[in-house]
Amino acid sequence: MYFSFLHAIARKGLFMKDLRHVLLYDVDNDAESRLIFLIALAAGITTVRSTQPHGASLERENGVLELVRASKKTEVWTVELPGPATENQLRRHGFHVVIIDHHTYSGLDRVHDEHGKRKKSSLEQFLALTEITDEDLCSWGFEPRLVLGIGVMDDRYTHGLRSEGFSPEEVRRVLAYRENLDRQITPEYDLIAKIARLVWNNRNAHAGYLVCTSTSNLRVSYAVCNRSIEDALEDHPIIIADRGGRQIYVNNISLALIPKLEQAFAGHRTFTYGSGRCWGIDNDVTDLPKISVEEILTVLSQA
């Protein structure tokens, strides 16, 4: 792999466009962002790796303006690091800022483009912006089909893979590749998987929702979703209370329910994902009273 990176840098520019003026600011907290990071390294793109977990924000990065100035770059691309104040600060100092994202955050829409069209995954956006080709990916040791699968899976899950024409064997390989990437950034991967299995096996059903609750301090929601795939229930409405309810995720609901949840819990730090059909709330980043699963179920049952 190291030889592949060195070879990639040596041949940079044969296919992709010149990105020597770009500084990429990337999170590294899930399989998709890890793969963007690896591809950026292979392509020789100057990259800053944020160590923030899920819920990352550009406002919580230290010395962004100073770092960008020192890089001598003129363009900054951020990957799933919302931060309008810092983004505007960079623009005021003459830097061009490109947002790579496909989520919403408490009303901040990073899902739709200027024409109102829903964006694809961050990985798919990154590949389009860089004009990295399948030939590039192959020469750097990546399998283009698996790379695409990681992007689709992050945004549209297994039903997205199926709609994109991935065969059952290809889906299996994408899931295995995603596990490999997750292991690279999650030292406690095996323990998290064990806890998630217990959480999933102890799930309850309420008003048509499968409710999963974890009291571990480790983030297990992602691994719980993996367990739902094993039981072919990944498309079923699921509520996951992670870390004792510090973060709560509501998966696979209708688009009409999202604004009702947003209105009911205005002022809290909320976000959407999964093609806009999944919603979450982060109870850690506000002084407001913490929202419970029961309160969320009440809103869902009244809708």
BAVONU-138330 format. One line per 10 residues: their letters; for each residue y, x, z of N, C-alpha, C. Coordinates in nm, 2 decimals. Layout:
A> Y X Z Y X Z Y X Z; ...
***
This chain:
MYFSFLHAIA> -0.12 0.08 0.00 0.00 0.00 0.00 0.13 0.09 0.00; 0.12 0.20 0.08 0.24 0.29 0.08 0.26 0.35 -0.06; 0.15 0.38 -0.13 0.17 0.44 -0.26 0.23 0.33 -0.35; 0.19 0.21 -0.33 0.24 0.10 -0.41 0.39 0.08 -0.40; 0.44 0.10 -0.27 0.58 0.09 -0.25 0.66 0.20 -0.31; 0.60 0.32 -0.30 0.67 0.44 -0.36 0.67 0.43 -0.52; 0.56 0.38 -0.57 0.55 0.36 -0.71 0.65 0.26 -0.76; 0.67 0.15 -0.68 0.76 0.04 -0.71 0.90 0.09 -0.72; 0.94 0.17 -0.62 1.08 0.22 -0.62 1.10 0.31 -0.74; 1.00 0.39 -0.77 1.02 0.48 -0.89 1.04 0.41 -1.02
RKGLFMKDLR> 0.98 0.29 -1.03 0.99 0.22 -1.16 1.09 0.10 -1.15; 1.16 0.09 -1.04 1.26 -0.02 -1.02 1.35 -0.03 -1.14; 1.36 -0.16 -1.18 1.46 -0.19 -1.29 1.39 -0.21 -1.43; 1.26 -0.18 -1.43 1.19 -0.20 -1.56 1.18 -0.35 -1.60; 1.17 -0.44 -1.50 1.17 -0.58 -1.53 1.28 -0.66 -1.46; 1.30 -0.63 -1.33 1.39 -0.71 -1.25 1.53 -0.66 -1.28; 1.63 -0.74 -1.24 1.77 -0.70 -1.26 1.82 -0.60 -1.16; 1.93 -0.54 -1.19 1.98 -0.44 -1.10 2.04 -0.51 -0.97; 1.99 -0.47 -0.86 2.04 -0.53 -0.73 2.09 -0.43 -0.63; 2.14 -0.32 -0.69 2.19 -0.21 -0.60 2.31 -0.25 -0.52
HVLLYDVDND> 2.38 -0.36 -0.57 2.50 -0.40 -0.50 2.47 -0.51 -0.39; 2.34 -0.54 -0.37 2.30 -0.65 -0.28 2.24 -0.59 -0.15; 2.28 -0.65 -0.04 2.22 -0.63 0.09 2.15 -0.76 0.13; 2.02 -0.75 0.15 1.94 -0.87 0.19 1.93 -0.87 0.34; 1.96 -0.98 0.40 1.95 -1.00 0.54 1.84 -1.10 0.57; 1.72 -1.06 0.61 1.60 -1.14 0.61 1.55 -1.15 0.76; 1.51 -1.28 0.79 1.43 -1.30 0.91 1.29 -1.25 0.89; 1.22 -1.23 0.99 1.08 -1.19 0.98 0.99 -1.25 1.08; 0.99 -1.39 1.08 0.93 -1.47 1.18 0.82 -1.56 1.14; 0.78 -1.56 1.01 0.67 -1.63 0.96 0.62 -1.57 0.84
AESRLIFLIA> 0.51 -1.63 0.78 0.45 -1.57 0.67 0.54 -1.55 0.55; 0.62 -1.66 0.52 0.70 -1.66 0.40 0.81 -1.55 0.42; 0.88 -1.54 0.53 0.98 -1.44 0.54 0.92 -1.30 0.55; 0.80 -1.28 0.60 0.74 -1.15 0.60 0.71 -1.11 0.45; 0.66 -1.20 0.37 0.63 -1.17 0.23 0.76 -1.14 0.16; 0.87 -1.21 0.18 1.00 -1.17 0.12 1.04 -1.03 0.16; 1.02 -1.00 0.28 1.05 -0.86 0.33 0.97 -0.76 0.26; 0.84 -0.78 0.25 0.75 -0.68 0.18 0.78 -0.67 0.03; 0.81 -0.78 -0.03 0.85 -0.77 -0.17 0.98 -0.70 -0.19; 1.08 -0.73 -0.10 1.21 -0.66 -0.11 1.19 -0.51 -0.09
LAAGITTVRS> 1.10 -0.47 0.00 1.08 -0.32 0.02 1.02 -0.27 -0.11; 0.92 -0.34 -0.17 0.86 -0.29 -0.29 0.96 -0.28 -0.40; 1.05 -0.37 -0.41 1.15 -0.37 -0.52 1.27 -0.27 -0.49; 1.27 -0.21 -0.37 1.38 -0.11 -0.34 1.51 -0.18 -0.31; 1.51 -0.31 -0.27 1.63 -0.38 -0.23 1.67 -0.34 -0.09; 1.79 -0.30 -0.07 1.84 -0.27 0.07 1.83 -0.39 0.16; 1.76 -0.38 0.27 1.72 -0.50 0.35 1.75 -0.47 0.50; 1.81 -0.57 0.56 1.82 -0.57 0.71 1.72 -0.67 0.76; 1.63 -0.63 0.85 1.53 -0.72 0.91 1.58 -0.77 1.04; 1.60 -0.90 1.05 1.64 -0.96 1.18 1.51 -0.98 1.26
TQPHGASLER> 1.52 -0.96 1.39 1.41 -0.97 1.48 1.41 -1.10 1.55; 1.50 -1.19 1.52 1.51 -1.32 1.58 1.38 -1.41 1.55; 1.34 -1.49 1.65 1.23 -1.58 1.63 1.28 -1.70 1.55; 1.19 -1.80 1.54 1.23 -1.93 1.48 1.36 -1.98 1.55; 1.45 -2.04 1.47 1.58 -2.08 1.53 1.68 -1.98 1.51; 1.66 -1.88 1.43 1.75 -1.76 1.41 1.88 -1.81 1.35; 1.99 -1.74 1.38 2.12 -1.77 1.33 2.19 -1.64 1.30; 2.27 -1.64 1.20 2.35 -1.52 1.16 2.46 -1.50 1.27; 2.50 -1.60 1.34 2.60 -1.59 1.45 2.54 -1.51 1.57; 2.41 -1.50 1.58 2.35 -1.43 1.69 2.31 -1.29 1.65
ENGVLELVRA> 2.34 -1.25 1.53 2.32 -1.11 1.49 2.44 -1.02 1.53; 2.42 -0.90 1.58 2.52 -0.82 1.63 2.59 -0.73 1.52; 2.72 -0.73 1.51 2.79 -0.64 1.42 2.76 -0.66 1.27; 2.75 -0.79 1.23 2.72 -0.81 1.09 2.82 -0.76 0.99; 2.95 -0.78 1.02 3.05 -0.74 0.93 3.05 -0.58 0.92; 3.04 -0.52 1.04 3.04 -0.37 1.04 2.92 -0.32 0.96; 2.81 -0.38 0.98 2.69 -0.34 0.91 2.70 -0.35 0.76; 2.75 -0.47 0.72 2.77 -0.49 0.57 2.87 -0.39 0.51; 2.98 -0.37 0.58 3.07 -0.27 0.54 3.01 -0.13 0.52; 2.93 -0.09 0.62 2.87 0.04 0.62 2.77 0.05 0.51
SKKTEVWTVE> 2.71 -0.06 0.46 2.61 -0.06 0.36 2.67 -0.02 0.22; 2.80 -0.04 0.21 2.87 -0.02 0.08 2.83 -0.12 -0.03; 2.77 -0.23 0.01 2.73 -0.34 -0.08 2.84 -0.44 -0.10; 2.84 -0.51 -0.21 2.94 -0.61 -0.23 2.89 -0.76 -0.22; 2.76 -0.77 -0.21 2.70 -0.90 -0.20 2.60 -0.91 -0.09; 2.60 -1.02 -0.01 2.50 -1.03 0.10 2.42 -1.16 0.07; 2.29 -1.14 0.08 2.19 -1.25 0.07 2.13 -1.27 0.20; 2.14 -1.39 0.26 2.08 -1.42 0.38 1.96 -1.52 0.36; 1.85 -1.49 0.44 1.73 -1.57 0.43 1.71 -1.65 0.56; 1.73 -1.78 0.55 1.71 -1.87 0.67 1.78 -1.82 0.79
LPGPATENQL> 1.90 -1.78 0.78 1.99 -1.73 0.89 2.12 -1.81 0.88; 2.12 -1.94 0.91 2.24 -2.02 0.90 2.35 -1.97 1.00; 2.47 -1.96 0.95 2.58 -1.91 1.04 2.71 -1.92 0.96; 2.76 -2.05 0.95 2.88 -2.07 0.87 3.00 -1.98 0.91; 3.02 -1.96 1.04 3.13 -1.88 1.09 3.13 -1.74 1.04; 3.01 -1.68 1.05 2.99 -1.54 1.00 2.99 -1.53 0.85; 2.93 -1.63 0.79 2.93 -1.63 0.64 3.08 -1.63 0.59; 3.16 -1.72 0.65 3.30 -1.73 0.61 3.38 -1.60 0.64; 3.34 -1.54 0.75 3.41 -1.41 0.79 3.38 -1.31 0.68; 3.25 -1.30 0.63 3.22 -1.21 0.53 3.29 -1.24 0.40
RRHGFHVVII> 3.31 -1.37 0.37 3.38 -1.40 0.24 3.53 -1.36 0.25; 3.58 -1.38 0.37 3.73 -1.35 0.39 3.75 -1.20 0.37; 3.65 -1.12 0.39 3.66 -0.97 0.37 3.61 -0.93 0.24; 3.60 -1.03 0.15 3.57 -0.99 0.01 3.42 -0.98 -0.03; 3.33 -1.02 0.05 3.19 -1.01 0.02 3.14 -1.14 -0.04; 3.06 -1.14 -0.14 3.00 -1.26 -0.20 2.87 -1.29 -0.12; 2.86 -1.41 -0.06 2.75 -1.45 0.02 2.66 -1.55 -0.05; 2.53 -1.52 -0.06 2.43 -1.60 -0.12 2.34 -1.65 -0.01; 2.32 -1.79 -0.01 2.24 -1.85 0.10 2.10 -1.88 0.04; 2.00 -1.82 0.10 1.86 -1.86 0.06 1.80 -1.93 0.18
DHHTYSGLDR> 1.77 -2.06 0.15 1.73 -2.15 0.26 1.67 -2.28 0.20; 1.60 -2.35 0.28 1.55 -2.49 0.24 1.53 -2.58 0.36; 1.62 -2.57 0.46 1.62 -2.65 0.58 1.75 -2.71 0.60; 1.76 -2.81 0.70 1.88 -2.85 0.75 1.88 -2.82 0.90; 2.01 -2.80 0.95 2.02 -2.76 1.09 2.14 -2.85 1.15; 2.10 -2.95 1.23 2.20 -3.03 1.30 2.31 -3.07 1.20; 2.27 -3.12 1.08 2.37 -3.17 0.99 2.41 -3.07 0.88; 2.38 -2.94 0.91 2.41 -2.84 0.81 2.30 -2.84 0.70; 2.34 -2.88 0.58 2.24 -2.90 0.47 2.22 -2.77 0.39; 2.11 -2.71 0.41 2.07 -2.60 0.33 1.95 -2.63 0.24
VHDEHGKRKK> 1.93 -2.76 0.22 1.82 -2.81 0.14 1.86 -2.84 -0.01; 1.98 -2.89 -0.02 2.02 -2.94 -0.15 2.12 -2.84 -0.22; 2.12 -2.83 -0.35 2.21 -2.75 -0.42 2.34 -2.83 -0.44; 2.44 -2.77 -0.51 2.57 -2.84 -0.53 2.56 -2.97 -0.61; 2.44 -2.99 -0.68 2.42 -3.11 -0.76 2.34 -3.21 -0.68; 2.31 -3.18 -0.56 2.23 -3.27 -0.48 2.08 -3.26 -0.50; 2.03 -3.16 -0.58 1.89 -3.15 -0.61 1.83 -3.07 -0.50; 1.71 -3.11 -0.46 1.64 -3.04 -0.35 1.59 -2.91 -0.40; 1.61 -2.81 -0.31 1.57 -2.67 -0.35 1.43 -2.65 -0.32; 1.37 -2.55 -0.38 1.23 -2.51 -0.35 1.23 -2.41 -0.23
SSLEQFLALT> 1.12 -2.35 -0.20 1.11 -2.27 -0.08 1.20 -2.14 -0.09; 1.23 -2.08 0.02 1.31 -1.96 0.02 1.25 -1.85 -0.06; 1.12 -1.84 -0.06 1.05 -1.74 -0.14 1.06 -1.76 -0.29; 1.05 -1.89 -0.33 1.07 -1.92 -0.47 1.21 -1.90 -0.51; 1.31 -1.93 -0.42 1.45 -1.90 -0.45 1.47 -1.75 -0.47; 1.42 -1.67 -0.38 1.43 -1.53 -0.38 1.38 -1.47 -0.51; 1.26 -1.51 -0.55 1.20 -1.46 -0.68 1.29 -1.50 -0.80; 1.35 -1.62 -0.80 1.43 -1.66 -0.91 1.56 -1.58 -0.91; 1.62 -1.55 -0.79 1.75 -1.48 -0.79 1.73 -1.33 -0.83; 1.62 -1.27 -0.79 1.60 -1.13 -0.82 1.54 -1.11 -0.96
EITDEDLCSW> 1.49 -1.22 -1.02 1.42 -1.22 -1.15 1.30 -1.13 -1.15; 1.24 -1.12 -1.03 1.11 -1.05 -1.02 1.01 -1.12 -1.10; 0.93 -1.05 -1.18 0.83 -1.11 -1.27 0.69 -1.10 -1.21; 0.60 -1.17 -1.27 0.46 -1.16 -1.23 0.41 -1.01 -1.25; 0.47 -0.95 -1.36 0.43 -0.82 -1.39 0.48 -0.72 -1.28; 0.60 -0.74 -1.23 0.65 -0.66 -1.12 0.56 -0.68 -1.00; 0.53 -0.80 -0.97 0.44 -0.82 -0.85 0.31 -0.76 -0.86; 0.25 -0.77 -0.98 0.12 -0.70 -1.00 0.13 -0.55 -0.99; 0.23 -0.50 -1.04 0.25 -0.35 -1.04 0.27 -0.30 -0.89; 0.32 -0.39 -0.81 0.34 -0.35 -0.67 0.22 -0.39 -0.58
GFEPRLVLGI> 0.12 -0.44 -0.63 0.00 -0.47 -0.55 -0.01 -0.61 -0.50; 0.08 -0.70 -0.54 0.08 -0.84 -0.50 0.01 -0.92 -0.61; -0.05 -1.03 -0.56 -0.11 -1.13 -0.65 -0.01 -1.24 -0.67; 0.04 -1.26 -0.79 0.15 -1.36 -0.81 0.11 -1.50 -0.77; -0.02 -1.54 -0.79 -0.06 -1.68 -0.76 -0.06 -1.70 -0.61; -0.10 -1.59 -0.53 -0.09 -1.60 -0.39 0.05 -1.60 -0.34; 0.14 -1.52 -0.40 0.28 -1.52 -0.36 0.34 -1.66 -0.38; 0.32 -1.72 -0.49 0.37 -1.85 -0.52 0.31 -1.95 -0.41; 0.19 -1.93 -0.38 0.12 -2.02 -0.29 0.18 -2.02 -0.15; 0.22 -1.90 -0.11 0.29 -1.88 0.03 0.42 -1.96 0.03
GVMDDRYTHG> 0.50 -1.95 -0.08 0.62 -2.02 -0.09 0.60 -2.17 -0.09; 0.51 -2.22 -0.17 0.48 -2.36 -0.18 0.43 -2.41 -0.05; 0.35 -2.34 0.02 0.29 -2.38 0.14 0.40 -2.39 0.25; 0.49 -2.30 0.25 0.60 -2.30 0.35 0.68 -2.43 0.34; 0.70 -2.47 0.21 0.80 -2.58 0.19 0.72 -2.71 0.18; 0.61 -2.71 0.11 0.54 -2.84 0.08 0.40 -2.85 0.12; 0.35 -2.76 0.20 0.22 -2.76 0.27 0.11 -2.78 0.17; -0.01 -2.82 0.22 -0.12 -2.82 0.13 -0.11 -2.92 0.02; -0.04 -3.04 0.05 -0.03 -3.13 -0.06 0.06 -3.08 -0.17; 0.15 -2.98 -0.13 0.23 -2.92 -0.23 0.15 -2.83 -0.32
LRSEGFSPEE> 0.06 -2.76 -0.26 -0.03 -2.67 -0.33 -0.12 -2.75 -0.43; -0.17 -2.86 -0.38 -0.25 -2.95 -0.47 -0.16 -3.00 -0.59; -0.04 -3.04 -0.56 0.04 -3.10 -0.67 0.08 -2.99 -0.77; 0.08 -2.86 -0.72 0.11 -2.75 -0.81 -0.01 -2.70 -0.89; -0.12 -2.77 -0.87 -0.24 -2.74 -0.94 -0.33 -2.63 -0.88; -0.31 -2.60 -0.75 -0.40 -2.50 -0.69 -0.54 -2.56 -0.67; -0.64 -2.49 -0.71 -0.78 -2.54 -0.69 -0.81 -2.53 -0.54; -0.92 -2.59 -0.49 -0.96 -2.58 -0.35 -0.99 -2.43 -0.32; -1.04 -2.36 -0.41 -1.07 -2.21 -0.38 -0.93 -2.14 -0.36; -0.84 -2.17 -0.45 -0.71 -2.11 -0.44 -0.64 -2.15 -0.31
VRRVLAYREN> -0.65 -2.27 -0.27 -0.59 -2.31 -0.14 -0.65 -2.23 -0.03; -0.78 -2.22 -0.03 -0.85 -2.14 0.07 -0.79 -2.00 0.08; -0.77 -1.94 -0.04 -0.72 -1.80 -0.05 -0.58 -1.79 0.00; -0.50 -1.89 -0.03 -0.36 -1.89 0.02 -0.36 -1.90 0.17; -0.44 -1.98 0.23 -0.44 -2.00 0.37 -0.49 -1.87 0.44; -0.59 -1.80 0.38 -0.63 -1.67 0.43 -0.52 -1.57 0.42; -0.45 -1.57 0.31 -0.34 -1.47 0.29 -0.23 -1.50 0.39; -0.20 -1.63 0.41 -0.10 -1.66 0.51 -0.14 -1.61 0.65; -0.27 -1.63 0.69 -0.31 -1.58 0.81 -0.29 -1.43 0.82; -0.32 -1.35 0.72 -0.30 -1.21 0.71 -0.16 -1.17 0.74
LDRQITPEYD> -0.06 -1.24 0.68 0.08 -1.22 0.70 0.12 -1.25 0.84; 0.07 -1.37 0.89 0.11 -1.41 1.03 0.06 -1.30 1.13; -0.06 -1.25 1.11 -0.11 -1.15 1.20 -0.02 -1.02 1.20; 0.04 -0.99 1.09 0.13 -0.87 1.09 0.25 -0.89 1.18; 0.30 -1.01 1.21 0.42 -1.03 1.29 0.39 -1.09 1.42; 0.26 -1.12 1.45 0.22 -1.19 1.57 0.12 -1.12 1.65; 0.15 -1.03 1.74 0.05 -0.95 1.81 -0.05 -1.04 1.89; 0.00 -1.16 1.93 -0.08 -1.25 2.01 -0.16 -1.35 1.93; -0.18 -1.32 1.80 -0.23 -1.42 1.70 -0.36 -1.49 1.75; -0.45 -1.41 1.80 -0.58 -1.46 1.84 -0.57 -1.55 1.96
LIAKIARLVW> -0.49 -1.51 2.06 -0.47 -1.59 2.18 -0.40 -1.72 2.14; -0.30 -1.71 2.05 -0.23 -1.84 2.01 -0.32 -1.93 1.94; -0.41 -1.88 1.85 -0.51 -1.96 1.78 -0.60 -2.03 1.88; -0.64 -1.96 1.99 -0.73 -2.02 2.09 -0.66 -2.13 2.16; -0.53 -2.10 2.20 -0.46 -2.21 2.27 -0.44 -2.33 2.18; -0.40 -2.30 2.06 -0.38 -2.41 1.96 -0.50 -2.50 1.94; -0.62 -2.44 1.94 -0.74 -2.51 1.92 -0.76 -2.61 2.04; -0.73 -2.56 2.16 -0.74 -2.64 2.28 -0.64 -2.76 2.28; -0.52 -2.72 2.24 -0.41 -2.83 2.23 -0.45 -2.93 2.13; -0.50 -2.89 2.01 -0.54 -2.99 1.91 -0.66 -3.07 1.95
NNRNAHAGYL> -0.76 -3.01 2.02 -0.87 -3.09 2.06 -0.84 -3.19 2.17; -0.73 -3.16 2.25 -0.68 -3.25 2.35 -0.57 -3.35 2.31; -0.55 -3.36 2.18 -0.45 -3.45 2.13 -0.47 -3.59 2.17; -0.36 -3.67 2.17 -0.37 -3.81 2.20 -0.30 -3.89 2.08; -0.34 -4.01 2.07 -0.28 -4.10 1.97 -0.19 -4.20 2.03; -0.06 -4.21 1.98 0.04 -4.31 2.03 0.11 -4.37 1.90; 0.10 -4.50 1.89 0.17 -4.57 1.79 0.15 -4.51 1.65; 0.03 -4.46 1.62 0.01 -4.41 1.49 0.04 -4.26 1.47; 0.08 -4.19 1.58 0.11 -4.05 1.58 0.01 -3.98 1.66; -0.03 -3.86 1.61 -0.11 -3.77 1.69 -0.02 -3.68 1.77
VCTSTSNLRV> -0.03 -3.69 1.90 0.06 -3.61 1.99 -0.01 -3.50 2.05; 0.04 -3.38 2.03 -0.02 -3.25 2.09 0.09 -3.19 2.18; 0.04 -3.15 2.30 0.13 -3.09 2.40 0.08 -2.95 2.44; 0.16 -2.85 2.44 0.13 -2.72 2.49 0.22 -2.68 2.60; 0.16 -2.63 2.71 0.25 -2.58 2.82 0.26 -2.43 2.82; 0.20 -2.36 2.72 0.20 -2.22 2.71 0.34 -2.17 2.68; 0.38 -2.05 2.72 0.51 -2.00 2.69 0.51 -1.94 2.54; 0.39 -1.93 2.49 0.38 -1.88 2.35 0.40 -2.00 2.25; 0.46 -1.97 2.14 0.48 -2.07 2.04 0.35 -2.10 1.96; 0.30 -2.22 1.97 0.17 -2.25 1.91 0.18 -2.36 1.81
SYAVCNRSIE> 0.30 -2.42 1.78 0.31 -2.53 1.69 0.25 -2.50 1.55; 0.29 -2.38 1.50 0.24 -2.34 1.37 0.09 -2.33 1.37; 0.03 -2.28 1.47 -0.12 -2.27 1.48 -0.18 -2.41 1.49; -0.12 -2.50 1.56 -0.17 -2.63 1.58 -0.17 -2.70 1.44; -0.07 -2.68 1.36 -0.07 -2.73 1.22 -0.19 -2.67 1.14; -0.22 -2.55 1.17 -0.34 -2.49 1.10 -0.47 -2.56 1.14; -0.48 -2.60 1.26 -0.60 -2.67 1.31 -0.60 -2.81 1.24; -0.49 -2.87 1.22 -0.49 -3.00 1.16 -0.54 -2.99 1.01; -0.52 -2.88 0.95 -0.57 -2.86 0.81 -0.72 -2.85 0.82; -0.77 -2.78 0.92 -0.92 -2.77 0.93 -0.98 -2.91 0.93
DALEDHPIII> -0.92 -3.01 1.00 -0.97 -3.14 1.01 -0.92 -3.24 0.91; -0.86 -3.18 0.80 -0.80 -3.26 0.69 -0.71 -3.37 0.74; -0.63 -3.34 0.85 -0.53 -3.43 0.90 -0.39 -3.38 0.89; -0.37 -3.28 0.80 -0.24 -3.22 0.80 -0.13 -3.31 0.74; -0.17 -3.42 0.67 -0.07 -3.52 0.62 -0.05 -3.63 0.71; -0.12 -3.64 0.83 -0.11 -3.75 0.92 0.02 -3.72 1.01; 0.09 -3.83 1.05 0.21 -3.81 1.14 0.17 -3.74 1.27; 0.23 -3.63 1.30 0.19 -3.55 1.41 0.32 -3.51 1.49; 0.31 -3.52 1.62 0.42 -3.47 1.71 0.36 -3.36 1.79; 0.44 -3.25 1.79 0.39 -3.13 1.87 0.50 -3.09 1.97
ADRGGRQIYV> 0.47 -3.10 2.10 0.56 -3.05 2.20 0.52 -2.91 2.24; 0.60 -2.82 2.19 0.57 -2.67 2.21 0.63 -2.62 2.33; 0.57 -2.52 2.40 0.63 -2.45 2.51 0.68 -2.55 2.62; 0.59 -2.64 2.65 0.63 -2.74 2.75 0.74 -2.83 2.71; 0.76 -2.85 2.58 0.86 -2.94 2.53 1.00 -2.88 2.50; 1.00 -2.74 2.51 1.12 -2.67 2.48 1.16 -2.69 2.33; 1.06 -2.70 2.25 1.08 -2.74 2.11 0.98 -2.85 2.08; 1.02 -2.95 2.00 0.94 -3.06 1.97 0.95 -3.08 1.82; 0.83 -3.09 1.75 0.83 -3.11 1.61 0.76 -3.24 1.57; 0.82 -3.31 1.47 0.77 -3.44 1.42 0.73 -3.42 1.28
NNISLALIPK> 0.61 -3.42 1.24 0.56 -3.39 1.11 0.52 -3.51 1.03; 0.54 -3.51 0.90 0.49 -3.61 0.81 0.54 -3.75 0.84; 0.67 -3.77 0.84 0.73 -3.90 0.86 0.81 -3.93 0.73; 0.84 -4.06 0.72 0.92 -4.10 0.60 1.06 -4.05 0.60; 1.12 -4.03 0.48 1.25 -3.98 0.48 1.35 -4.07 0.55; 1.32 -4.20 0.55 1.41 -4.30 0.62 1.42 -4.27 0.77; 1.32 -4.21 0.83 1.32 -4.19 0.97 1.41 -4.07 1.01; 1.43 -3.98 0.92 1.51 -3.86 0.96 1.65 -3.89 1.01; 1.73 -3.97 0.93 1.86 -4.00 0.98 1.86 -4.08 1.11; 1.76 -4.16 1.14 1.76 -4.23 1.26 1.74 -4.14 1.38
LEQAFAGHRT> 1.65 -4.03 1.36 1.63 -3.93 1.47 1.76 -3.85 1.48; 1.83 -3.82 1.37 1.95 -3.74 1.38 2.06 -3.82 1.46; 2.07 -3.94 1.43 2.17 -4.03 1.50 2.14 -4.04 1.64; 2.01 -4.06 1.67 1.97 -4.09 1.81 2.00 -3.96 1.90; 1.98 -3.85 1.84 1.99 -3.72 1.92 2.11 -3.63 1.87; 2.22 -3.70 1.83 2.34 -3.62 1.79 2.39 -3.53 1.90; 2.43 -3.42 1.86 2.47 -3.32 1.96 2.37 -3.22 2.00; 2.24 -3.25 1.98 2.14 -3.16 2.00 2.11 -3.07 1.88; 2.05 -2.96 1.90 2.01 -2.87 1.79 1.89 -2.92 1.72; 1.91 -2.98 1.61 1.79 -3.04 1.53 1.78 -2.97 1.40
FTYGSGRCWG> 1.67 -2.99 1.33 1.65 -2.92 1.20 1.54 -3.00 1.13; 1.54 -2.98 0.99 1.43 -3.04 0.91 1.36 -2.94 0.83; 1.24 -2.97 0.79 1.16 -2.88 0.71 1.06 -2.96 0.64; 0.96 -2.89 0.57 0.85 -2.97 0.51 0.90 -3.07 0.41; 0.98 -3.03 0.31 1.03 -3.12 0.20 1.11 -3.23 0.26; 1.17 -3.21 0.38 1.26 -3.31 0.44 1.18 -3.42 0.52; 1.05 -3.41 0.52 0.97 -3.51 0.59 0.92 -3.47 0.73; 0.98 -3.36 0.77 0.95 -3.31 0.91 1.08 -3.28 0.98; 1.08 -3.31 1.11 1.20 -3.30 1.19 1.17 -3.23 1.32; 1.26 -3.15 1.37 1.24 -3.09 1.50 1.37 -3.08 1.58
IDNDVTDLPK> 1.35 -3.06 1.71 1.46 -3.05 1.81 1.43 -2.93 1.90; 1.54 -2.85 1.92 1.53 -2.73 2.00 1.60 -2.76 2.13; 1.53 -2.78 2.24 1.59 -2.81 2.37 1.65 -2.69 2.44; 1.63 -2.57 2.38 1.67 -2.45 2.45 1.82 -2.41 2.42; 1.88 -2.47 2.32 2.01 -2.42 2.27 2.12 -2.52 2.30; 2.10 -2.60 2.40 2.21 -2.69 2.44 2.21 -2.72 2.59; 2.32 -2.75 2.64 2.33 -2.78 2.79 2.30 -2.93 2.81; 2.28 -3.01 2.70 2.25 -3.15 2.72 2.11 -3.17 2.78; 2.09 -3.28 2.84 1.95 -3.31 2.90 1.85 -3.29 2.79; 1.73 -3.24 2.83 1.63 -3.21 2.73 1.57 -3.35 2.69
ISVEEILTVL> 1.54 -3.35 2.56 1.48 -3.47 2.50 1.33 -3.46 2.51; 1.26 -3.57 2.54 1.12 -3.57 2.56 1.05 -3.64 2.45; 0.92 -3.62 2.44 0.83 -3.68 2.34 0.84 -3.83 2.35; 0.85 -3.88 2.48 0.86 -4.03 2.50 0.98 -4.09 2.44; 1.09 -4.01 2.45 1.22 -4.06 2.39 1.21 -4.06 2.24; 1.15 -3.96 2.18 1.13 -3.96 2.04 1.04 -4.07 1.99; 0.94 -4.09 2.06 0.85 -4.20 2.02 0.92 -4.34 2.03; 1.01 -4.35 2.13 1.08 -4.48 2.14 1.17 -4.50 2.01; 1.24 -4.40 1.97 1.32 -4.41 1.85 1.23 -4.44 1.72; 1.12 -4.37 1.71 1.03 -4.39 1.60 0.97 -4.53 1.60
SQA> 0.94 -4.58 1.72 0.88 -4.72 1.73 0.98 -4.83 1.70; 1.11 -4.80 1.72 1.21 -4.90 1.69 1.26 -4.90 1.55; 1.22 -4.80 1.48 1.27 -4.79 1.34 1.20 -4.88 1.24
***
